Amino acid sequence: MVRFLRASIGLGIVIAVLGCSENNPLVGKDAPDVKLAPIKAGGDVSLKDLKGKVVLLDFWATWCGPCRQLMPTIVDMKSKYGPKGLEVLGVTAEDRAPVLQFRREHPEVNYDLYLDPAGIANTLYKVEGLPTTVIIGRDGKVVFWDAGFGGDSHRKIADAVAAAMANG
């Protein structure tokens, strides 16, 4: 009985951590507009200014192990689809200093990192756990939302990006 309870609790945690698009009320709706500050000098980016492009939002943190495990997938998507117009924004609610340090230590991360210190983007995109991946289609609608990192995360994200890029 104890084993059954442990297994049930473990499965419940996995289900809660590995959210999916079908359960997110944002999918199919207009992506909330938000301004994000780049970690490097430069002006803020507004998501409404990216309409017409496919946008992948990677909500992450420097201290988050699963976020770091997901990063190679995001790097792959940027390498493959960046030249075709995919915009990738890594979004963190952390302070600038640890993110700059992370950037120096991880030059392989080929996409821009942005700060959301007040957590506005995290709230608008219903981020309750990290990592959370959101894909916005060219029409400005959320087409994919996923929380957590699991065995099929790479495939799910790759398929969602490919589908969004194919929808011209």
Phi and psi in radians as a Rosetta constraint file:
Dihedral C 1 N 2 CA 2 C 2 CIRCULARHARMONIC -1.089 0.35
Dihedral N 2 CA 2 C 2 N 3 CIRCULARHARMONIC -0.740 0.35
Dihedral C 2 N 3 CA 3 C 3 CIRCULARHARMONIC -1.067 0.35
Dihedral N 3 CA 3 C 3 N 4 CIRCULARHARMONIC -0.741 0.35
Dihedral C 3 N 4 CA 4 C 4 CIRCULARHARMONIC -1.060 0.35
Dihedral N 4 CA 4 C 4 N 5 CIRCULARHARMONIC -0.779 0.35
Dihedral C 4 N 5 CA 5 C 5 CIRCULARHARMONIC -1.107 0.35
Dihedral N 5 CA 5 C 5 N 6 CIRCULARHARMONIC -0.770 0.35
Dihedral C 5 N 6 CA 6 C 6 CIRCULARHARMONIC -1.061 0.35
Dihedral N 6 CA 6 C 6 N 7 CIRCULARHARMONIC -0.771 0.35
Dihedral C 6 N 7 CA 7 C 7 CIRCULARHARMONIC -1.123 0.35
Dihedral N 7 CA 7 C 7 N 8 CIRCULARHARMONIC -0.730 0.35
Dihedral C 7 N 8 CA 8 C 8 CIRCULARHARMONIC -1.126 0.35
Dihedral N 8 CA 8 C 8 N 9 CIRCULARHARMONIC -0.768 0.35
Dihedral C 8 N 9 CA 9 C 9 CIRCULARHARMONIC -1.116 0.35
Dihedral N 9 CA 9 C 9 N 10 CIRCULARHARMONIC -0.768 0.35
Dihedral C 9 N 10 CA 10 C 10 CIRCULARHARMONIC -1.049 0.35
Dihedral N 10 CA 10 C 10 N 11 CIRCULARHARMONIC -0.767 0.35
Dihedral C 10 N 11 CA 11 C 11 CIRCULARHARMONIC -1.119 0.35
Dihedral N 11 CA 11 C 11 N 12 CIRCULARHARMONIC -0.700 0.35
Dihedral C 11 N 12 CA 12 C 12 CIRCULARHARMONIC -1.075 0.35
Dihedral N 12 CA 12 C 12 N 13 CIRCULARHARMONIC -0.695 0.35
Dihedral C 12 N 13 CA 13 C 13 CIRCULARHARMONIC -1.153 0.35
Dihedral N 13 CA 13 C 13 N 14 CIRCULARHARMONIC -0.758 0.35
Dihedral C 13 N 14 CA 14 C 14 CIRCULARHARMONIC -1.066 0.35
Dihedral N 14 CA 14 C 14 N 15 CIRCULARHARMONIC -0.790 0.35
Dihedral C 14 N 15 CA 15 C 15 CIRCULARHARMONIC -1.096 0.35
Dihedral N 15 CA 15 C 15 N 16 CIRCULARHARMONIC -0.739 0.35
Dihedral C 15 N 16 CA 16 C 16 CIRCULARHARMONIC -1.157 0.35
Dihedral N 16 CA 16 C 16 N 17 CIRCULARHARMONIC -0.680 0.35
Dihedral C 16 N 17 CA 17 C 17 CIRCULARHARMONIC -1.311 0.35
Dihedral N 17 CA 17 C 17 N 18 CIRCULARHARMONIC -0.676 0.35
Dihedral C 17 N 18 CA 18 C 18 CIRCULARHARMONIC -1.664 0.35
Dihedral N 18 CA 18 C 18 N 19 CIRCULARHARMONIC 1.338 0.35
Dihedral C 18 N 19 CA 19 C 19 CIRCULARHARMONIC -1.204 0.35
Dihedral N 19 CA 19 C 19 N 20 CIRCULARHARMONIC 2.968 0.35
Dihedral C 19 N 20 CA 20 C 20 CIRCULARHARMONIC -2.563 0.35
Dihedral N 20 CA 20 C 20 N 21 CIRCULARHARMONIC 2.872 0.35
Dihedral C 20 N 21 CA 21 C 21 CIRCULARHARMONIC -0.999 0.35
Dihedral N 21 CA 21 C 21 N 22 CIRCULARHARMONIC -0.706 0.35
Dihedral C 21 N 22 CA 22 C 22 CIRCULARHARMONIC -1.044 0.35
Dihedral N 22 CA 22 C 22 N 23 CIRCULARHARMONIC -0.459 0.35
Dihedral C 22 N 23 CA 23 C 23 CIRCULARHARMONIC -1.680 0.35
Dihedral N 23 CA 23 C 23 N 24 CIRCULARHARMONIC 0.023 0.35
Dihedral C 23 N 24 CA 24 C 24 CIRCULARHARMONIC -1.781 0.35
Dihedral N 24 CA 24 C 24 N 25 CIRCULARHARMONIC 2.208 0.35
Dihedral C 24 N 25 CA 25 C 25 CIRCULARHARMONIC -1.202 0.35
Dihedral N 25 CA 25 C 25 N 26 CIRCULARHARMONIC -0.185 0.35
Dihedral C 25 N 26 CA 26 C 26 CIRCULARHARMONIC -1.344 0.35
Dihedral N 26 CA 26 C 26 N 27 CIRCULARHARMONIC -0.489 0.35
Dihedral C 26 N 27 CA 27 C 27 CIRCULARHARMONIC -1.096 0.35
Dihedral N 27 CA 27 C 27 N 28 CIRCULARHARMONIC 2.234 0.35
Dihedral C 27 N 28 CA 28 C 28 CIRCULARHARMONIC 1.606 0.35
Dihedral N 28 CA 28 C 28 N 29 CIRCULARHARMONIC -0.135 0.35
Dihedral C 28 N 29 CA 29 C 29 CIRCULARHARMONIC -1.824 0.35
Dihedral N 29 CA 29 C 29 N 30 CIRCULARHARMONIC 2.850 0.35
Dihedral C 29 N 30 CA 30 C 30 CIRCULARHARMONIC -1.040 0.35
Dihedral N 30 CA 30 C 30 N 31 CIRCULARHARMONIC 2.365 0.35
Dihedral C 30 N 31 CA 31 C 31 CIRCULARHARMONIC -1.189 0.35
Dihedral N 31 CA 31 C 31 N 32 CIRCULARHARMONIC 2.295 0.35
Dihedral C 31 N 32 CA 32 C 32 CIRCULARHARMONIC -1.068 0.35
Dihedral N 32 CA 32 C 32 N 33 CIRCULARHARMONIC 2.407 0.35
Dihedral C 32 N 33 CA 33 C 33 CIRCULARHARMONIC -1.433 0.35
Dihedral N 33 CA 33 C 33 N 34 CIRCULARHARMONIC 2.465 0.35
Dihedral C 33 N 34 CA 34 C 34 CIRCULARHARMONIC -2.674 0.35
Dihedral N 34 CA 34 C 34 N 35 CIRCULARHARMONIC 2.569 0.35
Dihedral C 34 N 35 CA 35 C 35 CIRCULARHARMONIC -1.753 0.35
Dihedral N 35 CA 35 C 35 N 36 CIRCULARHARMONIC 2.376 0.35
Dihedral C 35 N 36 CA 36 C 36 CIRCULARHARMONIC -2.160 0.35
Dihedral N 36 CA 36 C 36 N 37 CIRCULARHARMONIC 2.489 0.35
Dihedral C 36 N 37 CA 37 C 37 CIRCULARHARMONIC -1.668 0.35
Dihedral N 37 CA 37 C 37 N 38 CIRCULARHARMONIC 2.218 0.35
Dihedral C 37 N 38 CA 38 C 38 CIRCULARHARMONIC -1.205 0.35
Dihedral N 38 CA 38 C 38 N 39 CIRCULARHARMONIC 2.663 0.35
Dihedral C 38 N 39 CA 39 C 39 CIRCULARHARMONIC -1.247 0.35
Dihedral N 39 CA 39 C 39 N 40 CIRCULARHARMONIC -0.467 0.35
Dihedral C 39 N 40 CA 40 C 40 CIRCULARHARMONIC -1.625 0.35
Dihedral N 40 CA 40 C 40 N 41 CIRCULARHARMONIC 2.949 0.35
Dihedral C 40 N 41 CA 41 C 41 CIRCULARHARMONIC -1.041 0.35
Dihedral N 41 CA 41 C 41 N 42 CIRCULARHARMONIC 2.535 0.35
Dihedral C 41 N 42 CA 42 C 42 CIRCULARHARMONIC 2.521 0.35
Dihedral N 42 CA 42 C 42 N 43 CIRCULARHARMONIC 2.974 0.35
Dihedral C 42 N 43 CA 43 C 43 CIRCULARHARMONIC -1.376 0.35
Dihedral N 43 CA 43 C 43 N 44 CIRCULARHARMONIC 2.782 0.35
Dihedral C 43 N 44 CA 44 C 44 CIRCULARHARMONIC -1.102 0.35
Dihedral N 44 CA 44 C 44 N 45 CIRCULARHARMONIC 2.719 0.35
Dihedral C 44 N 45 CA 45 C 45 CIRCULARHARMONIC -1.935 0.35
Dihedral N 45 CA 45 C 45 N 46 CIRCULARHARMONIC 2.395 0.35
Dihedral C 45 N 46 CA 46 C 46 CIRCULARHARMONIC -1.916 0.35
Dihedral N 46 CA 46 C 46 N 47 CIRCULARHARMONIC 2.330 0.35
Dihedral C 46 N 47 CA 47 C 47 CIRCULARHARMONIC -1.099 0.35
Dihedral N 47 CA 47 C 47 N 48 CIRCULARHARMONIC -0.536 0.35
Dihedral C 47 N 48 CA 48 C 48 CIRCULARHARMONIC -1.122 0.35
Dihedral N 48 CA 48 C 48 N 49 CIRCULARHARMONIC -0.474 0.35
Dihedral C 48 N 49 CA 49 C 49 CIRCULARHARMONIC -1.268 0.35
Dihedral N 49 CA 49 C 49 N 50 CIRCULARHARMONIC -0.234 0.35
Dihedral C 49 N 50 CA 50 C 50 CIRCULARHARMONIC -1.709 0.35
Dihedral N 50 CA 50 C 50 N 51 CIRCULARHARMONIC 0.067 0.35
Dihedral C 50 N 51 CA 51 C 51 CIRCULARHARMONIC -1.029 0.35
Dihedral N 51 CA 51 C 51 N 52 CIRCULARHARMONIC 2.426 0.35
Dihedral C 51 N 52 CA 52 C 52 CIRCULARHARMONIC 1.776 0.35
Dihedral N 52 CA 52 C 52 N 53 CIRCULARHARMONIC -0.197 0.35
Dihedral C 52 N 53 CA 53 C 53 CIRCULARHARMONIC -2.050 0.35
Dihedral N 53 CA 53 C 53 N 54 CIRCULARHARMONIC 2.732 0.35
Dihedral C 53 N 54 CA 54 C 54 CIRCULARHARMONIC -1.455 0.35
Dihedral N 54 CA 54 C 54 N 55 CIRCULARHARMONIC 2.302 0.35
Dihedral C 54 N 55 CA 55 C 55 CIRCULARHARMONIC -2.132 0.35
Dihedral N 55 CA 55 C 55 N 56 CIRCULARHARMONIC 2.292 0.35
Dihedral C 55 N 56 CA 56 C 56 CIRCULARHARMONIC -1.939 0.35
Dihedral N 56 CA 56 C 56 N 57 CIRCULARHARMONIC 2.104 0.35
Dihedral C 56 N 57 CA 57 C 57 CIRCULARHARMONIC -1.772 0.35
Dihedral N 57 CA 57 C 57 N 58 CIRCULARHARMONIC 2.161 0.35
Dihedral C 57 N 58 CA 58 C 58 CIRCULARHARMONIC -1.940 0.35
Dihedral N 58 CA 58 C 58 N 59 CIRCULARHARMONIC 1.774 0.35
Dihedral C 58 N 59 CA 59 C 59 CIRCULARHARMONIC -1.464 0.35
Dihedral N 59 CA 59 C 59 N 60 CIRCULARHARMONIC 2.128 0.35
Dihedral C 59 N 60 CA 60 C 60 CIRCULARHARMONIC -2.641 0.35
Dihedral N 60 CA 60 C 60 N 61 CIRCULARHARMONIC 3.113 0.35
Dihedral C 60 N 61 CA 61 C 61 CIRCULARHARMONIC -2.631 0.35
Dihedral N 61 CA 61 C 61 N 62 CIRCULARHARMONIC 2.651 0.35
Dihedral C 61 N 62 CA 62 C 62 CIRCULARHARMONIC -1.094 0.35
Dihedral N 62 CA 62 C 62 N 63 CIRCULARHARMONIC -0.545 0.35
Dihedral C 62 N 63 CA 63 C 63 CIRCULARHARMONIC -1.533 0.35
Dihedral N 63 CA 63 C 63 N 64 CIRCULARHARMONIC -0.052 0.35
Dihedral C 63 N 64 CA 64 C 64 CIRCULARHARMONIC -1.571 0.35
Dihedral N 64 CA 64 C 64 N 65 CIRCULARHARMONIC 1.902 0.35
Dihedral C 64 N 65 CA 65 C 65 CIRCULARHARMONIC -1.029 0.35
Dihedral N 65 CA 65 C 65 N 66 CIRCULARHARMONIC -0.866 0.35
Dihedral C 65 N 66 CA 66 C 66 CIRCULARHARMONIC -1.066 0.35
Dihedral N 66 CA 66 C 66 N 67 CIRCULARHARMONIC -0.546 0.35
Dihedral C 66 N 67 CA 67 C 67 CIRCULARHARMONIC -1.094 0.35
Dihedral N 67 CA 67 C 67 N 68 CIRCULARHARMONIC -0.757 0.35
Dihedral C 67 N 68 CA 68 C 68 CIRCULARHARMONIC -1.165 0.35
Dihedral N 68 CA 68 C 68 N 69 CIRCULARHARMONIC -0.596 0.35
Dihedral C 68 N 69 CA 69 C 69 CIRCULARHARMONIC -1.172 0.35
Dihedral N 69 CA 69 C 69 N 70 CIRCULARHARMONIC -0.567 0.35
Dihedral C 69 N 70 CA 70 C 70 CIRCULARHARMONIC -1.369 0.35
Dihedral N 70 CA 70 C 70 N 71 CIRCULARHARMONIC -0.432 0.35
Dihedral C 70 N 71 CA 71 C 71 CIRCULARHARMONIC -0.952 0.35
Dihedral N 71 CA 71 C 71 N 72 CIRCULARHARMONIC -0.723 0.35
Dihedral C 71 N 72 CA 72 C 72 CIRCULARHARMONIC -1.020 0.35
Dihedral N 72 CA 72 C 72 N 73 CIRCULARHARMONIC -0.589 0.35
Dihedral C 72 N 73 CA 73 C 73 CIRCULARHARMONIC -1.118 0.35
Dihedral N 73 CA 73 C 73 N 74 CIRCULARHARMONIC -0.787 0.35
Dihedral C 73 N 74 CA 74 C 74 CIRCULARHARMONIC -1.148 0.35
Dihedral N 74 CA 74 C 74 N 75 CIRCULARHARMONIC -0.715 0.35
Dihedral C 74 N 75 CA 75 C 75 CIRCULARHARMONIC -1.034 0.35
Dihedral N 75 CA 75 C 75 N 76 CIRCULARHARMONIC -0.773 0.35
Dihedral C 75 N 76 CA 76 C 76 CIRCULARHARMONIC -1.037 0.35
Dihedral N 76 CA 76 C 76 N 77 CIRCULARHARMONIC -0.758 0.35
Dihedral C 76 N 77 CA 77 C 77 CIRCULARHARMONIC -1.113 0.35
Dihedral N 77 CA 77 C 77 N 78 CIRCULARHARMONIC -0.733 0.35
Dihedral C 77 N 78 CA 78 C 78 CIRCULARHARMONIC -1.135 0.35
Dihedral N 78 CA 78 C 78 N 79 CIRCULARHARMONIC -0.736 0.35
Dihedral C 78 N 79 CA 79 C 79 CIRCULARHARMONIC -1.105 0.35
Dihedral N 79 CA 79 C 79 N 80 CIRCULARHARMONIC -0.758 0.35
Dihedral C 79 N 80 CA 80 C 80 CIRCULARHARMONIC -1.323 0.35
Dihedral N 80 CA 80 C 80 N 81 CIRCULARHARMONIC -0.757 0.35
Dihedral C 80 N 81 CA 81 C 81 CIRCULARHARMONIC -1.911 0.35
Dihedral N 81 CA 81 C 81 N 82 CIRCULARHARMONIC -0.181 0.35
Dihedral C 81 N 82 CA 82 C 82 CIRCULARHARMONIC -0.967 0.35
Dihedral N 82 CA 82 C 82 N 83 CIRCULARHARMONIC -0.814 0.35
Dihedral C 82 N 83 CA 83 C 83 CIRCULARHARMONIC -1.106 0.35
Dihedral N 83 CA 83 C 83 N 84 CIRCULARHARMONIC -0.311 0.35
Dihedral C 83 N 84 CA 84 C 84 CIRCULARHARMONIC -1.704 0.35
Dihedral N 84 CA 84 C 84 N 85 CIRCULARHARMONIC 0.088 0.35
Dihedral C 84 N 85 CA 85 C 85 CIRCULARHARMONIC 1.923 0.35
Dihedral N 85 CA 85 C 85 N 86 CIRCULARHARMONIC 0.073 0.35
Dihedral C 85 N 86 CA 86 C 86 CIRCULARHARMONIC -1.233 0.35
Dihedral N 86 CA 86 C 86 N 87 CIRCULARHARMONIC 2.241 0.35
Dihedral C 86 N 87 CA 87 C 87 CIRCULARHARMONIC -1.782 0.35
Dihedral N 87 CA 87 C 87 N 88 CIRCULARHARMONIC 2.240 0.35
Dihedral C 87 N 88 CA 88 C 88 CIRCULARHARMONIC -2.075 0.35
Dihedral N 88 CA 88 C 88 N 89 CIRCULARHARMONIC 2.219 0.35
Dihedral C 88 N 89 CA 89 C 89 CIRCULARHARMONIC -2.173 0.35
Dihedral N 89 CA 89 C 89 N 90 CIRCULARHARMONIC 2.058 0.35
Dihedral C 89 N 90 CA 90 C 90 CIRCULARHARMONIC -1.497 0.35
Dihedral N 90 CA 90 C 90 N 91 CIRCULARHARMONIC 2.153 0.35
Dihedral C 90 N 91 CA 91 C 91 CIRCULARHARMONIC -2.053 0.35
Dihedral N 91 CA 91 C 91 N 92 CIRCULARHARMONIC 2.180 0.35
Dihedral C 91 N 92 CA 92 C 92 CIRCULARHARMONIC -2.312 0.35
Dihedral N 92 CA 92 C 92 N 93 CIRCULARHARMONIC 2.590 0.35
Dihedral C 92 N 93 CA 93 C 93 CIRCULARHARMONIC -1.612 0.35
Dihedral N 93 CA 93 C 93 N 94 CIRCULARHARMONIC 0.159 0.35
Dihedral C 93 N 94 CA 94 C 94 CIRCULARHARMONIC -1.379 0.35
Dihedral N 94 CA 94 C 94 N 95 CIRCULARHARMONIC 2.971 0.35
Dihedral C 94 N 95 CA 95 C 95 CIRCULARHARMONIC -1.270 0.35
Dihedral N 95 CA 95 C 95 N 96 CIRCULARHARMONIC 2.820 0.35
Dihedral C 95 N 96 CA 96 C 96 CIRCULARHARMONIC -1.074 0.35
Dihedral N 96 CA 96 C 96 N 97 CIRCULARHARMONIC -0.754 0.35
Dihedral C 96 N 97 CA 97 C 97 CIRCULARHARMONIC -0.991 0.35
Dihedral N 97 CA 97 C 97 N 98 CIRCULARHARMONIC -0.909 0.35
Dihedral C 97 N 98 CA 98 C 98 CIRCULARHARMONIC -1.150 0.35
Dihedral N 98 CA 98 C 98 N 99 CIRCULARHARMONIC -0.504 0.35
Dihedral C 98 N 99 CA 99 C 99 CIRCULARHARMONIC -1.278 0.35
Dihedral N 99 CA 99 C 99 N 100 CIRCULARHARMONIC -0.700 0.35
Dihedral C 99 N 100 CA 100 C 100 CIRCULARHARMONIC -1.087 0.35
Dihedral N 100 CA 100 C 100 N 101 CIRCULARHARMONIC -0.723 0.35
Dihedral C 100 N 101 CA 101 C 101 CIRCULARHARMONIC -1.080 0.35
Dihedral N 101 CA 101 C 101 N 102 CIRCULARHARMONIC -0.773 0.35
Dihedral C 101 N 102 CA 102 C 102 CIRCULARHARMONIC -1.030 0.35
Dihedral N 102 CA 102 C 102 N 103 CIRCULARHARMONIC -0.787 0.35
Dihedral C 102 N 103 CA 103 C 103 CIRCULARHARMONIC -1.031 0.35
Dihedral N 103 CA 103 C 103 N 104 CIRCULARHARMONIC -0.749 0.35
Dihedral C 103 N 104 CA 104 C 104 CIRCULARHARMONIC -1.118 0.35
Dihedral N 104 CA 104 C 104 N 105 CIRCULARHARMONIC -0.662 0.35
Dihedral C 104 N 105 CA 105 C 105 CIRCULARHARMONIC -1.426 0.35
Dihedral N 105 CA 105 C 105 N 106 CIRCULARHARMONIC -0.253 0.35
Dihedral C 105 N 106 CA 106 C 106 CIRCULARHARMONIC -2.313 0.35
Dihedral N 106 CA 106 C 106 N 107 CIRCULARHARMONIC 1.212 0.35
Dihedral C 106 N 107 CA 107 C 107 CIRCULARHARMONIC -1.176 0.35
Dihedral N 107 CA 107 C 107 N 108 CIRCULARHARMONIC -0.237 0.35
Dihedral C 107 N 108 CA 108 C 108 CIRCULARHARMONIC -1.226 0.35
Dihedral N 108 CA 108 C 108 N 109 CIRCULARHARMONIC -0.298 0.35
Dihedral C 108 N 109 CA 109 C 109 CIRCULARHARMONIC -1.263 0.35
Dihedral N 109 CA 109 C 109 N 110 CIRCULARHARMONIC 1.906 0.35
Dihedral C 109 N 110 CA 110 C 110 CIRCULARHARMONIC -1.698 0.35
Dihedral N 110 CA 110 C 110 N 111 CIRCULARHARMONIC 0.313 0.35
Dihedral C 110 N 111 CA 111 C 111 CIRCULARHARMONIC -2.217 0.35
Dihedral N 111 CA 111 C 111 N 112 CIRCULARHARMONIC 2.816 0.35
Dihedral C 111 N 112 CA 112 C 112 CIRCULARHARMONIC -1.355 0.35
Dihedral N 112 CA 112 C 112 N 113 CIRCULARHARMONIC 2.545 0.35
Dihedral C 112 N 113 CA 113 C 113 CIRCULARHARMONIC -1.925 0.35
Dihedral N 113 CA 113 C 113 N 114 CIRCULARHARMONIC 2.424 0.35
Dihedral C 113 N 114 CA 114 C 114 CIRCULARHARMONIC -2.250 0.35
Dihedral N 114 CA 114 C 114 N 115 CIRCULARHARMONIC 2.683 0.35
Dihedral C 114 N 115 CA 115 C 115 CIRCULARHARMONIC -1.789 0.35
Dihedral N 115 CA 115 C 115 N 116 CIRCULARHARMONIC 2.454 0.35
Dihedral C 115 N 116 CA 116 C 116 CIRCULARHARMONIC -2.314 0.35
Dihedral N 116 CA 116 C 116 N 117 CIRCULARHARMONIC 1.092 0.35
Dihedral C 116 N 117 CA 117 C 117 CIRCULARHARMONIC -1.083 0.35
Dihedral N 117 CA 117 C 117 N 118 CIRCULARHARMONIC -0.502 0.35
Dihedral C 117 N 118 CA 118 C 118 CIRCULARHARMONIC -1.536 0.35
Dihedral N 118 CA 118 C 118 N 119 CIRCULARHARMONIC -0.090 0.35
Dihedral C 118 N 119 CA 119 C 119 CIRCULARHARMONIC 1.298 0.35
Dihedral N 119 CA 119 C 119 N 120 CIRCULARHARMONIC 0.346 0.35
Dihedral C 119 N 120 CA 120 C 120 CIRCULARHARMONIC -1.139 0.35
Dihedral N 120 CA 120 C 120 N 121 CIRCULARHARMONIC -0.851 0.35
Dihedral C 120 N 121 CA 121 C 121 CIRCULARHARMONIC -1.092 0.35
Dihedral N 121 CA 121 C 121 N 122 CIRCULARHARMONIC -0.713 0.35
Dihedral C 121 N 122 CA 122 C 122 CIRCULARHARMONIC -1.024 0.35
Dihedral N 122 CA 122 C 122 N 123 CIRCULARHARMONIC -0.712 0.35
Dihedral C 122 N 123 CA 123 C 123 CIRCULARHARMONIC -1.222 0.35
Dihedral N 123 CA 123 C 123 N 124 CIRCULARHARMONIC -0.842 0.35
Dihedral C 123 N 124 CA 124 C 124 CIRCULARHARMONIC -1.077 0.35
Dihedral N 124 CA 124 C 124 N 125 CIRCULARHARMONIC -0.594 0.35
Dihedral C 124 N 125 CA 125 C 125 CIRCULARHARMONIC -1.693 0.35
Dihedral N 125 CA 125 C 125 N 126 CIRCULARHARMONIC 0.235 0.35
Dihedral C 125 N 126 CA 126 C 126 CIRCULARHARMONIC 0.959 0.35
Dihedral N 126 CA 126 C 126 N 127 CIRCULARHARMONIC 0.750 0.35
Dihedral C 126 N 127 CA 127 C 127 CIRCULARHARMONIC -1.394 0.35
Dihedral N 127 CA 127 C 127 N 128 CIRCULARHARMONIC 2.040 0.35
Dihedral C 127 N 128 CA 128 C 128 CIRCULARHARMONIC -2.028 0.35
Dihedral N 128 CA 128 C 128 N 129 CIRCULARHARMONIC -0.156 0.35
Dihedral C 128 N 129 CA 129 C 129 CIRCULARHARMONIC -2.741 0.35
Dihedral N 129 CA 129 C 129 N 130 CIRCULARHARMONIC 2.817 0.35
Dihedral C 129 N 130 CA 130 C 130 CIRCULARHARMONIC -2.068 0.35
Dihedral N 130 CA 130 C 130 N 131 CIRCULARHARMONIC 2.570 0.35
Dihedral C 130 N 131 CA 131 C 131 CIRCULARHARMONIC -1.331 0.35
Dihedral N 131 CA 131 C 131 N 132 CIRCULARHARMONIC 2.752 0.35
Dihedral C 131 N 132 CA 132 C 132 CIRCULARHARMONIC -2.241 0.35
Dihedral N 132 CA 132 C 132 N 133 CIRCULARHARMONIC 2.299 0.35
Dihedral C 132 N 133 CA 133 C 133 CIRCULARHARMONIC -2.008 0.35
Dihedral N 133 CA 133 C 133 N 134 CIRCULARHARMONIC 2.267 0.35
Dihedral C 133 N 134 CA 134 C 134 CIRCULARHARMONIC -2.206 0.35
Dihedral N 134 CA 134 C 134 N 135 CIRCULARHARMONIC 2.340 0.35
Dihedral C 134 N 135 CA 135 C 135 CIRCULARHARMONIC -2.073 0.35
Dihedral N 135 CA 135 C 135 N 136 CIRCULARHARMONIC 2.288 0.35
Dihedral C 135 N 136 CA 136 C 136 CIRCULARHARMONIC -1.976 0.35
Dihedral N 136 CA 136 C 136 N 137 CIRCULARHARMONIC 2.252 0.35
Dihedral C 136 N 137 CA 137 C 137 CIRCULARHARMONIC -1.335 0.35
Dihedral N 137 CA 137 C 137 N 138 CIRCULARHARMONIC 2.988 0.35
Dihedral C 137 N 138 CA 138 C 138 CIRCULARHARMONIC -1.035 0.35
Dihedral N 138 CA 138 C 138 N 139 CIRCULARHARMONIC -0.461 0.35
Dihedral C 138 N 139 CA 139 C 139 CIRCULARHARMONIC -1.414 0.35
Dihedral N 139 CA 139 C 139 N 140 CIRCULARHARMONIC 0.014 0.35
Dihedral C 139 N 140 CA 140 C 140 CIRCULARHARMONIC 1.490 0.35
Dihedral N 140 CA 140 C 140 N 141 CIRCULARHARMONIC 0.170 0.35
Dihedral C 140 N 141 CA 141 C 141 CIRCULARHARMONIC -1.766 0.35
Dihedral N 141 CA 141 C 141 N 142 CIRCULARHARMONIC 2.535 0.35
Dihedral C 141 N 142 CA 142 C 142 CIRCULARHARMONIC -1.229 0.35
Dihedral N 142 CA 142 C 142 N 143 CIRCULARHARMONIC 2.175 0.35
Dihedral C 142 N 143 CA 143 C 143 CIRCULARHARMONIC -1.928 0.35
Dihedral N 143 CA 143 C 143 N 144 CIRCULARHARMONIC -0.245 0.35
Dihedral C 143 N 144 CA 144 C 144 CIRCULARHARMONIC -2.723 0.35
Dihedral N 144 CA 144 C 144 N 145 CIRCULARHARMONIC 2.435 0.35
Dihedral C 144 N 145 CA 145 C 145 CIRCULARHARMONIC -2.548 0.35
Dihedral N 145 CA 145 C 145 N 146 CIRCULARHARMONIC 2.239 0.35
Dihedral C 145 N 146 CA 146 C 146 CIRCULARHARMONIC -2.569 0.35
Dihedral N 146 CA 146 C 146 N 147 CIRCULARHARMONIC 2.376 0.35
Dihedral C 146 N 147 CA 147 C 147 CIRCULARHARMONIC -1.999 0.35
Dihedral N 147 CA 147 C 147 N 148 CIRCULARHARMONIC 2.473 0.35
Dihedral C 147 N 148 CA 148 C 148 CIRCULARHARMONIC 1.639 0.35
Dihedral N 148 CA 148 C 148 N 149 CIRCULARHARMONIC -3.123 0.35
Dihedral C 148 N 149 CA 149 C 149 CIRCULARHARMONIC -2.474 0.35
Dihedral N 149 CA 149 C 149 N 150 CIRCULARHARMONIC 2.129 0.35
Dihedral C 149 N 150 CA 150 C 150 CIRCULARHARMONIC -2.403 0.35
Dihedral N 150 CA 150 C 150 N 151 CIRCULARHARMONIC -3.031 0.35
Dihedral C 150 N 151 CA 151 C 151 CIRCULARHARMONIC -1.025 0.35
Dihedral N 151 CA 151 C 151 N 152 CIRCULARHARMONIC -0.533 0.35
Dihedral C 151 N 152 CA 152 C 152 CIRCULARHARMONIC -1.852 0.35
Dihedral N 152 CA 152 C 152 N 153 CIRCULARHARMONIC 0.236 0.35
Dihedral C 152 N 153 CA 153 C 153 CIRCULARHARMONIC -1.047 0.35
Dihedral N 153 CA 153 C 153 N 154 CIRCULARHARMONIC -0.764 0.35
Dihedral C 153 N 154 CA 154 C 154 CIRCULARHARMONIC -1.026 0.35
Dihedral N 154 CA 154 C 154 N 155 CIRCULARHARMONIC -0.825 0.35
Dihedral C 154 N 155 CA 155 C 155 CIRCULARHARMONIC -1.103 0.35
Dihedral N 155 CA 155 C 155 N 156 CIRCULARHARMONIC -0.795 0.35
Dihedral C 155 N 156 CA 156 C 156 CIRCULARHARMONIC -1.065 0.35
Dihedral N 156 CA 156 C 156 N 157 CIRCULARHARMONIC -0.792 0.35
Dihedral C 156 N 157 CA 157 C 157 CIRCULARHARMONIC -1.196 0.35
Dihedral N 157 CA 157 C 157 N 158 CIRCULARHARMONIC -0.771 0.35
Dihedral C 157 N 158 CA 158 C 158 CIRCULARHARMONIC -1.047 0.35
Dihedral N 158 CA 158 C 158 N 159 CIRCULARHARMONIC -0.769 0.35
Dihedral C 158 N 159 CA 159 C 159 CIRCULARHARMONIC -1.120 0.35
Dihedral N 159 CA 159 C 159 N 160 CIRCULARHARMONIC -0.736 0.35
Dihedral C 159 N 160 CA 160 C 160 CIRCULARHARMONIC -1.173 0.35
Dihedral N 160 CA 160 C 160 N 161 CIRCULARHARMONIC -0.712 0.35
Dihedral C 160 N 161 CA 161 C 161 CIRCULARHARMONIC -1.134 0.35
Dihedral N 161 CA 161 C 161 N 162 CIRCULARHARMONIC -0.819 0.35
Dihedral C 161 N 162 CA 162 C 162 CIRCULARHARMONIC -1.008 0.35
Dihedral N 162 CA 162 C 162 N 163 CIRCULARHARMONIC -0.770 0.35
Dihedral C 162 N 163 CA 163 C 163 CIRCULARHARMONIC -1.132 0.35
Dihedral N 163 CA 163 C 163 N 164 CIRCULARHARMONIC -0.753 0.35
Dihedral C 163 N 164 CA 164 C 164 CIRCULARHARMONIC -1.120 0.35
Dihedral N 164 CA 164 C 164 N 165 CIRCULARHARMONIC -0.706 0.35
Dihedral C 164 N 165 CA 165 C 165 CIRCULARHARMONIC -1.195 0.35
Dihedral N 165 CA 165 C 165 N 166 CIRCULARHARMONIC -0.567 0.35
Dihedral C 165 N 166 CA 166 C 166 CIRCULARHARMONIC -1.267 0.35
Dihedral N 166 CA 166 C 166 N 167 CIRCULARHARMONIC -0.461 0.35
Dihedral C 166 N 167 CA 167 C 167 CIRCULARHARMONIC -1.437 0.35
Dihedral N 167 CA 167 C 167 N 168 CIRCULARHARMONIC 1.651 0.35
